[in-house]
Amino acid sequence: QVQLVESGGGSVQPGGSLRLSCAVSPSSNSINYMGWFRQPPGKEREGVAAIDSDGSTTYADSVKGRFTISKDNAKNMLYLQMNSLKSEDTALYYCAAIVGATMYWGQGTQVTV
């Protein structure tokens, strides 16, 4: 069982920055893929960024060059650095992890731009 707890959301002006954090328990070392998703108001959930066990990353086109996903296995943390935020980045952001065939989700953290 993997538990994910997001933090770091809030309200920010366009052009501003936020860093989301996701605490992973019991450990992030055995997780193959981790990522961030978001669900804008009235829209479906969409993928934002992902990172695999080797540290390779992928991004949605809409956030490339503005968002950076990273992880710290020693601290069991996943991060999403968001710069140059736009109003269209407003959404509920979720941390997710895939272990084997199971996908785990956090409870979400709200970002309002």
Secondary structure, DSSP 8 states (H G I E B T S, - for coil): --EEEEE--EE--TT--EEEEEEEES-STT-SEEEEEEE-TTS--EEEEEEETT--EEE-TTTTTTEEEEEETTTTEEEEEE-S--GGG-EEEEEEEEETTEEEE---EEEE-
